[in-house]
């Protein structure tokens, strides 16, 4: 039996990058994976990629900045599959602008996408997990929660709050058999670094990283699988820095 046979795993923002790598890793280990994203074509392509490799996956089109879409994602998964064993909150948007140049609309967009979505999806999933006395939530965060750079204020604020969300849920639901942890990736090789501008950013990140390279999405995925497995059964409320030493 594969490690996640009969487990249902939801991955928000699971159509590309880190989210897709996480979905693929869980599916390879036997999980029934439900991925969400805004783009239908990318979602269908991701499902085809996973199923072609022998995994089980479904796509629910969802904009996590919309609370109704989040509720539909969680409720649809429970209605169709009966349960949620693992929730990976991953969907987020980058936002680069000095704080004094931002607007309230900017604030609402970043917070609803990067923070409120994690909160609301977690609350809805936990209500199902409590009934069964088990479950795991993994929040994909960022090293900017502790190390903001100029122009990332709103983004860093949203990520900083995710750490306290992680710890609060871990404290409140440990007795329910539910574990909640977060992963803070450093600079990971995703599509954003394939552009000319992205390549320049990657060069700077590599120079600042003691290991001297970008991280791979698969390295984040393997950490997520570990945190969802029985191998980490005594781990909750923790932060995993996977950044090649960038924040040392």
C-alpha positions as CSV (number, residue, x, y, z in Angstrom):
1,X,0.0,0.0,0.0
2,X,1.3,3.4,-0.9
3,X,1.6,5.9,2.0
4,X,-1.4,8.0,1.1
5,X,-3.8,5.4,-0.3
6,X,-7.4,6.3,0.7
7,X,-6.3,9.9,1.7
8,X,-7.9,13.0,0.2
9,X,-5.6,15.9,-0.3
10,X,-6.7,19.4,-1.4
11,X,-4.1,21.7,-2.8
12,X,-5.0,25.3,-3.6
13,X,-3.1,26.9,-6.4
14,X,-2.2,23.4,-7.5
15,X,-2.1,24.0,-11.3
16,X,1.6,25.1,-11.6
17,X,4.8,25.6,-9.7
18,X,5.1,24.5,-6.1
19,X,1.4,23.7,-5.9
20,X,1.5,21.3,-8.9
21,X,4.7,19.7,-7.6
22,X,3.0,19.0,-4.2
23,X,-0.1,17.6,-6.0
24,X,2.0,15.3,-8.1
25,X,4.0,14.1,-5.1
26,X,0.9,13.2,-3.1
27,X,-0.7,11.6,-6.1
28,X,2.3,9.4,-6.8
29,X,2.0,8.2,-3.2
30,X,-1.6,7.1,-3.7
31,X,-3.6,10.2,-2.6
32,X,-6.8,11.3,-4.3
33,X,-5.8,14.9,-5.0
34,X,-8.1,17.8,-5.6
35,X,-6.4,20.9,-7.0
36,X,-7.8,24.4,-7.4
37,X,-6.9,27.4,-9.5
38,X,-8.4,30.2,-11.5
39,X,-7.5,29.0,-15.0
40,X,-9.6,26.1,-16.3
41,X,-7.1,25.1,-19.0
42,X,-4.2,25.0,-16.7
43,X,-6.3,22.9,-14.2
44,X,-7.3,20.4,-16.9
45,X,-3.7,20.2,-18.0
46,X,-2.5,19.5,-14.5
47,X,-5.1,16.8,-14.0
48,X,-4.1,15.2,-17.3
49,X,-0.4,15.3,-16.3
50,X,-1.2,13.6,-12.9
51,X,-3.5,11.0,-14.3
52,X,-1.2,10.1,-17.2
53,X,1.4,9.4,-14.6
54,X,-1.0,7.0,-12.9
55,X,-2.3,9.3,-10.2
56,X,-5.8,10.3,-9.2
57,X,-6.7,14.0,-9.5
58,X,-9.6,16.4,-10.0
59,X,-9.8,20.1,-10.6
60,X,-12.2,22.6,-9.1
61,X,-12.0,26.0,-10.6
62,X,-11.7,28.5,-7.8
63,X,-10.5,32.0,-7.1
64,X,-9.3,31.9,-3.5
65,X,-9.9,35.7,-3.1
66,X,-13.6,34.8,-3.3
67,X,-14.9,33.3,-0.1
68,X,-17.8,31.6,-2.0
69,X,-15.3,29.9,-4.2
70,X,-13.4,28.6,-1.2
71,X,-16.5,27.2,0.4
72,X,-17.5,25.6,-2.9
73,X,-14.0,23.9,-3.2
74,X,-14.2,22.5,0.3
75,X,-17.8,21.5,0.2
76,X,-17.5,19.9,-3.3
77,X,-14.5,17.9,-2.1
78,X,-16.4,16.6,1.0
79,X,-19.6,15.9,-1.0
80,X,-17.8,14.0,-3.7
81,X,-15.1,12.2,-1.5
82,X,-16.6,12.2,2.0
83,X,-13.6,13.8,3.7
84,X,-10.5,15.9,3.6
85,X,-7.4,14.4,5.2
86,X,-4.8,17.0,4.1
87,X,-5.2,20.6,3.1
88,X,-2.3,22.4,1.5
89,X,-2.9,26.2,1.4
90,X,-0.6,27.3,-1.4
91,X,-2.5,29.8,-3.6
92,X,-1.1,33.3,-3.3
93,X,-0.2,36.4,-5.3
94,X,3.0,38.4,-5.5
95,X,2.7,42.1,-4.9
96,X,5.5,44.7,-5.3
97,X,4.9,48.3,-4.5
98,X,6.0,50.6,-1.7
99,X,3.4,50.7,1.1
100,X,2.9,54.4,0.8
101,X,1.9,53.9,-2.8
102,X,-0.6,51.2,-2.2
103,X,-4.4,51.6,-1.9
104,X,-7.0,50.0,0.2
105,X,-8.1,48.0,-2.8
106,X,-4.5,46.7,-3.1
107,X,-4.6,45.7,0.6
108,X,-8.0,43.9,0.2
109,X,-6.7,42.0,-2.8
110,X,-3.5,40.8,-1.2
111,X,-5.1,39.9,2.2
112,X,-8.1,38.2,0.7
113,X,-5.9,36.1,-1.5
114,X,-2.9,35.4,0.7
115,X,-4.4,35.4,4.2
116,X,-8.1,35.2,4.3
117,X,-8.1,32.2,1.9
118,X,-5.8,30.3,4.2
119,X,-7.9,31.1,7.2
120,X,-11.3,30.3,5.6
121,X,-10.2,27.1,3.9
122,X,-8.6,25.9,7.1
123,X,-11.7,26.6,9.2
124,X,-14.0,24.7,6.8
125,X,-11.6,21.8,6.4
126,X,-11.1,21.5,10.2
127,X,-14.8,21.2,10.8
128,X,-14.7,18.0,8.7
129,X,-11.4,16.8,10.2
130,X,-12.7,17.2,13.8
131,X,-15.6,14.8,13.1
132,X,-13.0,12.1,12.2
133,X,-10.4,13.0,14.8
134,X,-7.5,13.5,12.4
135,X,-6.2,15.7,9.7
136,X,-3.3,17.8,8.6
137,X,-3.0,21.3,7.3
138,X,0.2,22.6,5.6
139,X,0.5,26.4,4.9
140,X,3.0,27.4,2.2
141,X,4.4,30.6,3.5
142,X,7.5,32.6,2.5
143,X,10.8,33.7,4.0
144,X,9.5,37.3,3.6
145,X,7.5,36.8,6.7
146,X,10.7,37.6,8.6
147,X,12.8,39.2,5.9
148,X,10.8,41.7,3.9
149,X,12.5,43.6,1.1
150,X,11.5,47.1,-0.1
151,X,8.3,47.0,-2.0
152,X,7.0,43.8,-0.5
153,X,5.2,45.3,2.5
154,X,1.7,44.1,1.8
155,X,2.9,40.6,0.7
156,X,5.2,40.3,3.8
157,X,2.3,41.4,6.1
158,X,0.1,38.7,4.7
159,X,2.8,36.1,5.1
160,X,3.7,37.1,8.7
161,X,0.1,36.6,9.7
162,X,0.1,33.1,8.3
163,X,2.6,32.1,10.9
164,X,0.3,33.1,13.7
165,X,-2.6,31.4,12.0
166,X,-0.6,28.2,11.8
167,X,0.3,28.4,15.5
168,X,-3.2,29.3,16.6
169,X,-4.8,26.4,14.7
170,X,-2.1,24.0,16.0
171,X,-2.8,25.0,19.6
172,X,-6.6,25.0,19.3
173,X,-6.9,21.6,17.5
174,X,-4.0,19.5,18.7
175,X,-6.4,17.7,21.1
176,X,-8.6,16.9,18.0
177,X,-5.8,15.0,16.4
178,X,-5.2,17.7,13.8
179,X,-1.7,19.0,13.1
180,X,-0.9,22.3,11.4
181,X,2.5,23.3,10.1
182,X,4.0,25.8,7.6
183,X,6.8,25.7,5.0
184,X,8.7,28.8,4.1
185,X,10.4,28.4,0.8
186,X,13.3,30.6,-0.4
187,X,13.8,31.2,-4.1
188,X,12.3,28.3,-5.9
189,X,12.7,27.6,-9.6
190,X,9.2,28.4,-11.0
191,X,7.9,30.0,-14.2
192,X,8.5,33.5,-12.9
193,X,12.2,33.0,-13.2
194,X,12.1,32.0,-16.8
195,X,11.6,35.5,-18.1
196,X,14.5,37.9,-18.7
197,X,13.7,39.9,-15.6
198,X,13.2,36.8,-13.6
199,X,16.5,35.4,-14.6
200,X,18.2,38.6,-13.3
201,X,16.3,38.2,-10.0
202,X,17.3,34.5,-9.8
203,X,21.0,35.4,-10.4
204,X,20.8,37.7,-7.4
205,X,19.1,35.2,-5.2
206,X,21.6,32.5,-6.1
207,X,24.4,34.8,-5.2
208,X,22.8,35.4,-1.7
209,X,22.1,31.7,-1.1
210,X,24.8,29.7,0.7
211,X,24.0,26.6,-1.3
212,X,24.5,28.6,-4.5
213,X,21.4,27.5,-6.4
214,X,17.7,27.9,-6.7
215,X,15.5,25.4,-4.9
216,X,13.3,23.0,-6.9
217,X,9.5,22.7,-6.4
218,X,10.0,19.0,-5.8
219,X,12.0,19.8,-2.7
220,X,9.1,21.7,-1.2
221,X,6.7,18.9,-2.2
222,X,8.8,16.3,-0.4
223,X,8.7,18.4,2.8
224,X,4.9,18.7,2.5
225,X,4.5,15.0,2.2
226,X,6.7,14.4,5.2
227,X,4.6,16.9,7.3
228,X,1.4,15.1,6.2
229,X,2.8,11.7,7.0
230,X,3.0,9.7,10.2
231,X,6.8,10.2,10.2
232,X,6.1,13.7,11.5
233,X,3.3,12.7,13.9
234,X,4.8,14.7,16.8
235,X,5.2,17.9,14.8
236,X,2.7,20.7,14.9
237,X,2.8,24.5,14.9
238,X,6.3,24.3,13.3
239,X,7.9,26.4,10.6
240,X,10.1,24.7,8.1
241,X,12.6,27.0,6.4
242,X,13.6,25.5,3.0
243,X,15.7,28.3,1.6
244,X,19.2,27.0,0.9
245,X,20.4,29.1,3.8
246,X,19.2,32.4,2.4
247,X,18.0,33.6,5.8
248,X,21.0,32.6,7.8
